[in-house]
Amino acid sequence: MNGHVKDLTVPIGKFPLISETATFAGAVMALERAQEEFLTGKREQRILLVCDGDNKIVGKLSPIDVVRGLEPDFDSVVDPTASGFISTGYVIDSMKDLSLLWAKPLDDLCRTAKDIRIKDFIRHPGPSQVIEAEESLNMAFHRFVIFRHDSLFVMDNGKLSGLLRFSDVYREIARRIKDVCGV
């Protein structure tokens, strides 16, 4: 795939921000507000960028992150970086039987979540989720496929410049397929 990551990068200034000290409930409300503003055309993005006390971006927040936050110990049992190519369902199912992680009813999890802060459950981007602006779109495409990220943090001269969203890469792939097929 020709082109560079920077060609499809959405600048960080276009994303709403939320503090890592915000509560779980605050995160849910902010995501709902971002979704409503996105649907009404008031905002271009619905992903929230999480910032620390120095206003440095330390991660992103999406609905799946909120759901993961309900089970904060899940990542200590299941390696989130493991490849999806290997069928591990039987391992996870047997761990569920032995673990108390899934023992609490959803309502109980939601009640206890009120005391959780975003910094308690946010996943900071790992090396596979960070890419240079000058890198090829091919490299980004492979990272999306292999690591199953929904976005990549784009660095330009050592500084975070934006996010490359899977949806934008997919849209570019679809456009190119249509061009090749004459559709």
N, CA, C and O of each residue as an XYZ file, in Angstrom:
732
protein
N       0.859     -1.159      0.000
C       0.000      0.000      0.000
C       0.909      1.227      0.000
O       1.670      1.450      0.942
N       0.821      2.004     -1.049
C       1.637      3.210     -1.168
C       1.147      4.286     -0.216
O      -0.003      4.269      0.223
N       2.014      5.200      0.091
C       1.658      6.310      0.959
C       2.317      6.181      2.318
O       2.932      5.168      2.648
N       2.164      7.244      3.092
C       2.768      7.292      4.416
C       1.684      7.425      5.484
O       0.566      7.863      5.212
N       2.038      7.043      6.681
C       1.129      7.142      7.820
C       0.613      8.566      7.965
O      -0.567      8.779      8.244
N       1.500      9.541      7.773
C       1.116     10.952      7.954
C      -0.022     11.367      7.017
O      -0.756     12.310      7.314
N      -0.172     10.664      5.883
C      -1.216     11.013      4.918
C      -2.623     10.799      5.472
O      -3.564     11.471      5.049
N      -2.772      9.873      6.409
C      -4.089      9.550      6.966
C      -4.197      9.860      8.461
O      -5.204      9.533      9.089
N      -3.179     10.479      9.024
C      -3.171     10.778     10.459
C      -4.160     11.889     10.795
O      -4.232     12.908     10.109
N      -4.917     11.670     11.862
C      -5.818     12.696     12.389
C      -5.059     13.412     13.508
O      -4.657     12.774     14.480
N      -4.856     14.735     13.385
C      -4.088     15.481     14.396
C      -4.710     15.378     15.785
O      -5.932     15.322     15.923
N      -3.863     15.355     16.811
C      -4.357     15.202     18.185
C      -5.297     16.338     18.592
O      -6.162     16.145     19.447
N      -5.140     17.510     17.995
C      -6.006     18.639     18.322
C      -7.465     18.428     17.962
O      -8.331     19.170     18.424
N      -7.747     17.424     17.141
C      -9.133     17.164     16.737
C      -9.870     16.219     17.688
O     -11.065     15.973     17.527
N      -9.148     15.694     18.677
C      -9.753     14.751     19.609
C     -10.101     15.444     20.920
O      -9.339     16.285     21.398
N     -11.247     15.097     21.507
C     -11.539     15.621     22.844
C     -10.597     14.974     23.859
O     -10.141     13.846     23.672
N     -10.314     15.711     24.937
C      -9.411     15.228     25.977
C     -10.186     14.897     27.247
O     -11.257     15.447     27.504
N      -9.617     13.985     28.037
C     -10.141     13.687     29.363
C      -8.945     13.412     30.264
O      -7.960     12.806     29.841
N      -9.041     13.858     31.487
C      -7.958     13.662     32.443
C      -7.938     12.220     32.943
O      -8.986     11.596     33.108
N      -6.744     11.705     33.180
C      -6.619     10.354     33.708
C      -7.156     10.250     35.129
O      -7.359      9.148     35.639
N      -7.388     11.390     35.770
C      -7.935     11.374     37.127
C      -9.459     11.401     37.138
O     -10.072     11.341     38.204
N     -10.074     11.492     35.961
C     -11.534     11.464     35.888
C     -12.036     10.105     36.373
O     -11.338      9.095     36.277
N     -13.240     10.105     36.888
C     -13.829      8.866     37.397
C     -14.351      8.013     36.253
O     -14.480      8.463     35.115
N     -14.641      6.785     36.593
C     -15.229      5.842     35.641
C     -16.529      6.419     35.079
O     -16.763      6.393     33.871
N     -17.376      6.944     35.984
C     -18.640      7.537     35.545
C     -18.378      8.733     34.638
O     -19.077      8.926     33.643
N     -17.377      9.530     34.979
C     -17.019     10.667     34.131
C     -16.581     10.226     32.752
O     -16.881     10.887     31.758
N     -15.869      9.108     32.689
C     -15.431      8.565     31.399
C     -16.627      8.150     30.556
O     -16.678      8.430     29.358
N     -17.589      7.481     31.186
C     -18.791      7.048     30.455
C     -19.556      8.258     29.936
O     -19.988      8.280     28.783
N     -19.721      9.262     30.790
C     -20.446     10.468     30.378
C     -19.715     11.195     29.242
O     -20.347     11.657     28.292
N     -18.391     11.295     29.340
C     -17.605     11.974     28.302
C     -17.693     11.220     26.979
O     -17.789     11.838     25.918
N     -17.662      9.896     27.034
C     -17.800      9.103     25.801
C     -19.181      9.282     25.183
O     -19.307      9.393     23.963
N     -20.214      9.310     26.017
C     -21.574      9.532     25.495
C     -21.688     10.909     24.847
O     -22.272     11.051     23.773
N     -21.127     11.919     25.507
C     -21.154     13.283     24.966
C     -20.394     13.352     23.636
O     -20.867     13.961     22.677
N     -19.218     12.725     23.586
C     -18.430     12.714     22.346
C     -19.187     12.011     21.228
O     -19.149     12.451     20.079
N     -19.877     10.917     21.560
C     -20.669     10.190     20.558
C     -21.811     11.060     20.043
O     -22.044     11.127     18.836
N     -22.520     11.724     20.944
C     -23.624     12.600     20.529
C     -23.123     13.743     19.642
O     -23.737     14.067     18.625
N     -22.005     14.345     20.039
C     -21.440     15.443     19.248
C     -20.946     14.949     17.895
O     -21.031     15.668     16.900
N     -20.437     13.741     17.859
C     -20.000     13.142     16.597
C     -21.202     12.924     15.672
O     -21.162     13.275     14.493
N     -22.262     12.345     16.222
C     -23.447     12.035     15.410
C     -24.161     13.288     14.910
O     -24.769     13.267     13.840
N     -24.091     14.381     15.676
C     -24.743     15.617     15.248
C     -23.834     16.506     14.410
O     -24.252     17.573     13.960
N     -22.588     16.073     14.196
C     -21.659     16.828     13.370
C     -20.925     17.936     14.103
O     -20.205     18.710     13.472
N     -21.087     18.035     15.413
C     -20.399     19.067     16.193
C     -18.930     18.726     16.422
O     -18.114     19.613     16.672
N     -18.601     17.453     16.337
C     -17.231     17.006     16.590
C     -16.865     15.957     15.549
O     -17.702     15.152     15.140
N     -15.606     15.977     15.126
C     -15.140     15.039     14.112
C     -14.736     13.680     14.681
O     -14.700     12.686     13.956
N     -14.435     13.639     15.971
C     -13.924     12.407     16.576
C     -14.759     12.006     17.785
O     -15.339     12.851     18.468
N     -14.807     10.708     18.034
C     -15.496     10.235     19.237
C     -14.572      9.481     20.187
O     -14.995      9.061     21.264
N     -13.332      9.310     19.798
C     -12.329      8.724     20.681
C     -11.834      9.835     21.601
O     -11.593     10.952     21.145
N     -11.681      9.544     22.878
C     -11.133     10.517     23.819
C      -9.659     10.234     24.043
O      -9.266      9.080     24.215
N      -8.848     11.266     24.042
C      -7.447     11.112     24.394
C      -7.307     11.399     25.879
O      -7.876     12.361     26.394
N      -6.547     10.560     26.558
C      -6.368     10.669     28.005
C      -5.063     11.413     28.272
O      -4.016     11.061     27.729
N      -5.137     12.453     29.119
C      -3.934     13.217     29.442
C      -3.633     13.143     30.939
O      -4.526     12.965     31.768
N      -2.356     13.284     31.253
C      -1.930     13.253     32.650
C      -1.928     14.674     33.219
O      -2.404     15.606     32.572
N      -1.391     14.834     34.429
C      -1.369     16.138     35.085
C      -0.549     17.189     34.365
O      -0.753     18.385     34.571
N       0.376     16.755     33.521
C       1.197     17.678     32.729
C       0.607     17.929     31.345
O       1.259     18.516     30.482
N      -0.631     17.481     31.141
C      -1.344     17.599     29.863
C      -0.674     16.806     28.742
O      -0.832     17.135     27.567
N       0.066     15.773     29.103
C       0.692     14.879     28.132
C      -0.276     13.725     27.849
O      -0.862     13.152     28.768
N      -0.432     13.395     26.563
C      -1.314     12.295     26.172
C      -0.672     10.982     26.610
O       0.468     10.686     26.252
N      -1.420     10.198     27.391
C      -0.895      8.927     27.906
C      -1.681      7.719     27.401
O      -1.330      6.579     27.704
N      -2.734      7.964     26.641
C      -3.530      6.862     26.111
C      -4.783      7.379     25.446
O      -4.940      8.577     25.215
N      -5.661      6.460     25.147
C      -6.944      6.822     24.538
C      -8.043      6.052     25.241
O      -7.796      5.028     25.878
N      -9.242      6.553     25.118
C     -10.374      5.930     25.778
C     -11.494      5.735     24.771
O     -11.924      6.676     24.104
N     -11.952      4.508     24.675
C     -13.066      4.166     23.806
C     -14.015      3.281     24.615
O     -13.673      2.875     25.726
N     -15.186      2.977     24.085
C     -16.119      2.137     24.841
C     -15.528      0.791     25.277
O     -15.835      0.324     26.374
N     -14.701      0.164     24.460
C     -14.131     -1.126     24.844
C     -13.216     -0.969     26.052
O     -13.107     -1.884     26.868
N     -12.552      0.188     26.176
C     -11.705      0.432     27.336
C     -12.541      0.527     28.614
O     -12.122      0.060     29.673
N     -13.718      1.130     28.506
C     -14.615      1.217     29.658
C     -15.058     -0.183     30.083
O     -15.072     -0.502     31.271
N     -15.413     -1.003     29.116
C     -15.834     -2.367     29.437
C     -14.679     -3.132     30.081
O     -14.880     -3.855     31.056
N     -13.475     -2.976     29.541
C     -12.303     -3.622     30.148
C     -12.081     -3.111     31.569
O     -11.626     -3.860     32.434
N     -12.395     -1.853     31.812
C     -12.230     -1.272     33.133
C     -13.116     -1.908     34.184
O     -12.810     -1.852     35.375
N     -14.213     -2.515     33.751
C     -15.083     -3.228     34.690
C     -14.416     -4.490     35.222
O     -14.754     -4.971     36.304
N     -13.489     -5.010     34.472
C     -12.715     -6.192     34.876
C     -11.246     -5.798     34.917
O     -10.473     -6.243     34.069
N     -10.837     -4.969     35.885
C      -9.484     -4.427     35.871
C      -8.379     -5.462     35.971
O      -7.249     -5.179     35.574
N      -8.660     -6.643     36.482
C      -7.629     -7.667     36.613
C      -7.559     -8.593     35.405
O      -6.756     -9.527     35.390
N      -8.375     -8.352     34.409
C      -8.418     -9.244     33.248
C      -7.061     -9.353     32.564
O      -6.639    -10.450     32.197
N      -6.369     -8.214     32.389
C      -5.085     -8.239     31.691
C      -4.013     -9.002     32.443
O      -3.027     -9.426     31.841
N      -4.181     -9.188     33.746
C      -3.187     -9.966     34.489
C      -3.370    -11.462     34.248
O      -2.468    -12.251     34.533
N      -4.518    -11.852     33.732
C      -4.790    -13.260     33.443
C      -4.588    -13.573     31.978
O      -4.076    -14.640     31.637
N      -4.983    -12.656     31.100
C      -4.913    -12.869     29.659
C      -3.960    -11.850     29.058
O      -4.093    -10.653     29.312
N      -3.007    -12.304     28.270
C      -2.035    -11.423     27.635
C      -2.707    -10.688     26.478
O      -3.024    -11.320     25.470
N      -2.939     -9.356     26.587
C      -3.631     -8.623     25.535
C      -2.821     -8.484     24.260
O      -3.371     -8.119     23.220
N      -1.514     -8.768     24.316
C      -0.687     -8.637     23.123
C      -0.562     -9.953     22.373
O       0.060    -10.010     21.312
N      -1.148    -11.008     22.918
C      -1.053    -12.312     22.256
C      -1.754    -12.257     20.905
O      -2.761    -11.569     20.737
N      -1.217    -12.975     19.971
C      -1.775    -12.991     18.629
C      -3.132    -13.674     18.610
O      -3.356    -14.659     19.314
N      -4.023    -13.146     17.806
C      -5.342    -13.735     17.656
C      -5.346    -14.937     16.735
O      -6.386    -15.565     16.536
N      -4.175    -15.270     16.161
C      -4.126    -16.386     15.236
C      -4.190    -17.735     15.955
O      -4.575    -18.739     15.357
N      -3.818    -17.758     17.218
C      -3.801    -19.000     17.966
C      -5.095    -19.107     18.739
O      -5.474    -18.169     19.441
N      -5.770    -20.215     18.626
C      -7.017    -20.403     19.343
C      -6.724    -20.659     20.813
O      -6.188    -21.704     21.181
N      -7.081    -19.694     21.641
C      -6.826    -19.810     23.074
C      -8.121    -19.875     23.858
O      -8.101    -19.786     25.086
N      -9.226    -20.024     23.190
C     -10.525    -20.029     23.857
C     -10.628    -21.051     24.962
O     -11.187    -20.764     26.021
N     -10.099    -22.239     24.738
C     -10.198    -23.272     25.764
C      -9.406    -22.903     27.008
O      -9.809    -23.246     28.119
N      -8.294    -22.216     26.841
C      -7.487    -21.783     27.982
C      -8.242    -20.723     28.772
O      -8.331    -20.790     29.998
N      -8.779    -19.756     28.063
C      -9.509    -18.676     28.722
C     -10.730    -19.221     29.437
O     -11.009    -18.833     30.572
N     -11.465    -20.119     28.785
C     -12.649    -20.688     29.427
C     -12.298    -21.426     30.716
O     -13.006    -21.309     31.717
N     -11.204    -22.186     30.689
C     -10.824    -22.906     31.910
C     -10.365    -21.929     32.987
O     -10.600    -22.165     34.172
N      -9.715    -20.835     32.593
C      -9.303    -19.823     33.570
C     -10.518    -19.138     34.177
O     -10.521    -18.815     35.365
N     -11.543    -18.917     33.376
C     -12.765    -18.307     33.890
C     -13.356    -19.163     35.001
O     -13.814    -18.652     36.023
N     -13.339    -20.464     34.785
C     -13.889    -21.359     35.793
C     -13.120    -21.273     37.107
O     -13.708    -21.419     38.179
N     -11.820    -21.039     37.035
C     -10.973    -21.006     38.220
C     -10.852    -19.614     38.825
O     -10.464    -19.479     39.985
N     -11.173    -18.601     38.074
C     -10.940    -17.237     38.507
C     -12.215    -16.592     39.012
O     -13.313    -16.909     38.555
N     -12.056    -15.695     39.949
C     -13.199    -14.944     40.458
C     -13.464    -13.681     39.654
O     -14.387    -12.928     39.965
N     -12.657    -13.444     38.617
C     -12.817    -12.217     37.829
C     -14.220    -12.076     37.264
O     -14.771    -10.976     37.218
N     -14.791    -13.178     36.840
C     -16.095    -13.128     36.195
C     -17.221    -13.507     37.151
O     -18.359    -13.706     36.723
N     -16.914    -13.605     38.424
C     -17.898    -14.076     39.390
C     -18.890    -12.993     39.798
O     -20.007    -13.315     40.202
N     -18.515    -11.727     39.704
C     -19.401    -10.650     40.136
C     -20.444    -10.356     39.066
O     -20.112    -10.290     37.882
N     -21.689    -10.179     39.463
C     -22.715     -9.765     38.494
C     -22.387     -8.376     37.942
O     -21.726     -7.575     38.603
N     -22.848     -8.108     36.747
C     -22.557     -6.842     36.075
C     -22.979     -5.637     36.907
O     -22.251     -4.646     36.966
N     -24.142     -5.705     37.551
C     -24.589     -4.577     38.371
C     -23.605     -4.286     39.494
O     -23.341     -3.124     39.802
N     -23.057     -5.340     40.112
C     -22.067     -5.143     41.178
C     -20.805     -4.493     40.630
O     -20.234     -3.601     41.259
N     -20.371     -4.942     39.457
C     -19.183     -4.351     38.832
C     -19.405     -2.866     38.558
O     -18.522     -2.043     38.799
N     -20.585     -2.533     38.056
C     -20.889     -1.136     37.742
C     -20.941     -0.282     39.007
O     -20.499      0.867     38.992
N     -21.473     -0.827     40.102
C     -21.534     -0.083     41.365
C     -20.127      0.206     41.906
O     -19.852      1.316     42.363
N     -19.259     -0.773     41.855
C     -17.900     -0.571     42.388
C     -17.064      0.307     41.462
O     -16.058      0.874     41.889
N     -17.465      0.424     40.211
C     -16.707      1.213     39.240
C     -16.729      2.701     39.553
O     -15.876      3.445     39.069
N     -17.679      3.142     40.346
C     -17.782      4.579     40.632
C     -16.539      5.139     41.309
O     -16.261      6.333     41.201
N     -15.795      4.296     42.002
C     -14.591      4.741     42.706
C     -13.317      4.585     41.880
O     -12.234      4.945     42.340
N     -13.438      4.062     40.688
C     -12.269      3.815     39.834
C     -11.966      5.063     39.021
O     -12.878      5.733     38.537
N     -10.703      5.370     38.874
C     -10.238      6.481     38.040
C      -9.726      5.911     36.720
O      -9.318      4.751     36.659
N      -9.745      6.715     35.679
C      -9.285      6.264     34.363
C      -7.862      5.721     34.453
O      -7.550      4.705     33.831
N      -7.000      6.382     35.217
C      -5.606      5.935     35.323
C      -5.484      4.534     35.908
O      -4.441      3.896     35.761
N      -6.549      4.035     36.579
C      -6.525      2.699     37.159
C      -6.727      1.594     36.128
O      -6.390      0.437     36.380
N      -7.276      1.949     34.970
C      -7.548      0.895     33.984
C      -7.097      1.215     32.559
O      -7.136      0.342     31.692
N      -6.674      2.436     32.308
C      -6.272      2.791     30.936
C      -5.022      2.013     30.539
O      -4.108      1.823     31.341
N      -5.003      1.575     29.303
C      -3.845      0.865     28.773
C      -2.991      1.854     28.001
O      -3.437      2.447     27.019
N      -1.764      2.023     28.455
C      -0.839      2.918     27.757
C      -0.392      2.229     26.468
O      -0.235      1.008     26.444
N      -0.186      2.994     25.404
C       0.193      2.361     24.130
C       1.546      1.666     24.230
O       2.523      2.235     24.716
N       1.576      0.430     23.761
C       2.821     -0.324     23.706
C       3.537     -0.057     22.394
O       3.019      0.657     21.535
N       4.720     -0.624     22.234
C       5.511     -0.384     21.019
C       4.768     -0.731     19.723
O       4.971     -0.075     18.702
N       3.922     -1.740     19.757
C       3.211     -2.130     18.531
C       2.119     -1.137     18.157
O       1.603     -1.175     17.040
N       1.758     -0.238     19.092
C       0.692      0.720     18.826
C       1.228      2.124     18.554
O       0.457      3.078     18.444
N       2.548      2.247     18.447
C       3.180      3.533     18.139
C       3.904      3.393     16.808
O       4.624      2.421     16.577
N       3.705      4.378     15.936
C       4.306      4.316     14.604
C       4.771      5.715     14.197
O       4.183      6.716     14.605
N       5.816      5.771     13.403
C       6.354      7.042     12.920
C       5.516      7.569     11.753
O       4.995      6.796     10.949
N       5.395      8.893     11.675
C       4.606      9.547     10.629
C       5.122      9.218      9.237
O       4.335      9.129      8.294
N       6.431      9.034      9.092
C       7.030      8.757      7.784
C       6.979      7.277      7.406
O       7.366      6.907      6.297
N       6.510      6.441      8.309
C       6.425      5.000      8.026
C       5.395      4.767      6.911
O       4.498      5.583      6.700
N       5.538      3.666      6.221
C       4.621      3.361      5.122
C       3.254      2.913      5.644
O       3.128      2.380      6.747
N       2.244      3.147      4.818
C       0.918      2.647      5.165
C       0.914      1.122      5.211
O       0.118      0.524      5.935
N       1.800      0.492      4.439
C       1.930     -0.967      4.506
C       2.255     -1.424      5.920
O       1.654     -2.369      6.432
N       3.209     -0.748      6.544
C       3.601     -1.098      7.908
C       2.415     -0.927      8.858
O       2.167     -1.782      9.709
N       1.696      0.163      8.712
C       0.519      0.406      9.563
C      -0.531     -0.682      9.344
O      -1.104     -1.203     10.300
N      -0.774     -1.014      8.091
C      -1.745     -2.055      7.753
C      -1.384     -3.365      8.457
O      -2.248     -4.018      9.042
N      -0.116     -3.742      8.398
C       0.332     -4.984      9.040
C       0.147     -4.924     10.558
O      -0.224     -5.925     11.171
N       0.398     -3.783     11.161
C       0.202     -3.664     12.618
C      -1.268     -3.807     12.991
O      -1.603     -4.427     14.001
N      -2.138     -3.232     12.174
C      -3.570     -3.378     12.442
C      -3.981     -4.849     12.362
O      -4.734     -5.335     13.206
N      -3.492     -5.540     11.364
C      -3.873     -6.942     11.174
C      -3.275     -7.842     12.256
O      -3.986     -8.635     12.874
N      -1.994     -7.717     12.478
C      -1.301     -8.619     13.402
C      -1.685     -8.361     14.853
O      -1.936     -9.306     15.600
N      -1.736     -7.093     15.265
C      -1.964     -6.776     16.671
C      -3.407     -6.396     16.994
O      -3.764     -6.230     18.160
N      -4.231     -6.258     15.962
C      -5.656     -5.967     16.130
C      -5.930     -4.675     16.890
O      -6.855     -4.613     17.701
N      -5.136     -3.652     16.634
C      -5.369     -2.341     17.232
C      -6.472     -1.636     16.447
O      -6.663     -1.897     15.260
N      -7.192     -0.744     17.117
C      -8.185      0.054     16.404
C      -7.626      1.416     15.996
O      -8.238      2.144     15.215
N      -6.450      1.747     16.541
C      -5.763      2.971     16.146
C      -4.290      2.864     16.541
O      -3.916      2.065     17.399
N      -3.473      3.681     15.899
C      -2.044      3.728     16.195
C      -1.682      5.163     16.581
O      -2.187      6.118     15.990
N      -0.811      5.304     17.567
C      -0.314      6.615     17.971
C       0.816      6.999     17.022
O       1.791      6.262     16.883
N       0.686      8.147     16.372
C       1.636      8.577     15.350
C       2.611      9.596     15.943
O       2.214     10.618     16.502
N       3.894      9.282     15.799
C       4.963     10.143     16.299
C       5.630     10.860     15.118
O       5.845     10.273     14.057
N       5.947     12.123     15.327
C       6.655     12.912     14.316
C       7.754     13.689     15.038
O       7.475     14.565     15.855
N       8.998     13.357     14.726
C      10.157     13.974     15.386
C      10.096     13.830     16.911
O      10.371     14.776     17.649
N       9.732     12.630     17.364
C       9.717     12.338     18.792
C       8.523     12.880     19.554
O       8.474     12.778     20.780
N       7.567     13.450     18.851
C       6.397     14.040     19.498
C       5.122     13.430     18.919
O       5.024     13.199     17.714
N       4.153     13.174     19.789
C       2.871     12.649     19.334
C       2.185     13.678     18.457
O       1.948     14.809     18.882
N       1.864     13.282     17.222
C       1.221     14.223     16.304
C      -0.247     13.899     16.057
O      -1.016     14.777     15.668
N      -0.642     12.650     16.277
C      -2.032     12.290     16.038
C      -2.255     10.796     16.135
O      -1.414     10.044     16.627
N      -3.416     10.392     15.651
C      -3.776      8.980     15.626
C      -4.054      8.551     14.200
O      -4.615      9.306     13.406
N      -3.662      7.353     13.892
C      -4.050      6.715     12.640
C      -5.123      5.713     13.019
O      -4.856      4.753     13.741
N      -6.333      5.934     12.534
C      -7.455      5.068     12.891
C      -7.598      3.950     11.867
O      -7.392      4.157     10.671
N      -7.948      2.781     12.345
C      -8.179      1.649     11.453
C      -9.257      1.990     10.436
O      -9.147      1.618      9.267
N     -10.293      2.690     10.866
C     -11.400      3.018      9.951
C     -10.908      3.819      8.744
O     -11.417      3.638      7.638
N      -9.929      4.697      8.939
C      -9.393      5.484      7.822
C      -8.549      4.620      6.885
O      -8.597      4.781      5.665
N      -7.781      3.708      7.466
C      -6.981      2.794      6.637
C      -7.910      1.882      5.844
O      -7.672      1.627      4.664
N      -8.962      1.392      6.484
C      -9.927      0.538      5.780
C     -10.596      1.308      4.636
O     -10.763      0.780      3.537
N     -10.972      2.548      4.905
C     -11.608      3.366      3.865
C     -10.678      3.528      2.664
O     -11.129      3.492      1.520
N      -9.379      3.705      2.921
C      -8.389      3.829      1.852
C      -8.251      2.513      1.084
O      -8.146      2.516     -0.142
N      -8.250      1.406      1.794
C      -8.181      0.091      1.142
C      -9.403     -0.100      0.242
O      -9.269     -0.519     -0.907
N     -10.589      0.207      0.762
C     -11.820      0.061     -0.023
C     -11.787      0.938     -1.266
O     -12.197      0.511     -2.346
N     -11.298      2.167     -1.112
C     -11.196      3.084     -2.261
C     -10.278      2.508     -3.331
O     -10.590      2.561     -4.521
N      -9.141      1.956     -2.901
C      -8.193      1.408     -3.862
C      -8.739      0.155     -4.547
O      -8.503     -0.050     -5.737
N      -9.446     -0.660     -3.827
C     -10.048     -1.852     -4.429
C     -11.069     -1.431     -5.485
O     -11.116     -2.011     -6.569
N     -11.885     -0.424     -5.171
C     -12.865      0.070     -6.130
C     -12.187      0.623     -7.379
O     -12.661      0.406     -8.494
N     -11.073      1.341     -7.191
C     -10.329      1.887     -8.324
C      -9.795      0.774     -9.221
O      -9.908      0.840    -10.445
N      -9.218     -0.241     -8.600
C      -8.639     -1.358     -9.366
C      -9.717     -2.143    -10.105
O      -9.511     -2.606    -11.227
N     -10.881     -2.285     -9.447
C     -11.963     -3.073    -10.038
C     -12.850     -2.228    -10.959
O     -13.744     -2.757    -11.619
N     -12.603     -0.937    -10.999
C     -13.408     -0.076    -11.852
C     -14.814      0.113    -11.357
O     -15.729      0.323    -12.153
N     -15.006      0.043    -10.057
C     -16.349      0.179     -9.465
C     -16.637      1.625     -9.151
O     -17.715      1.945     -8.648
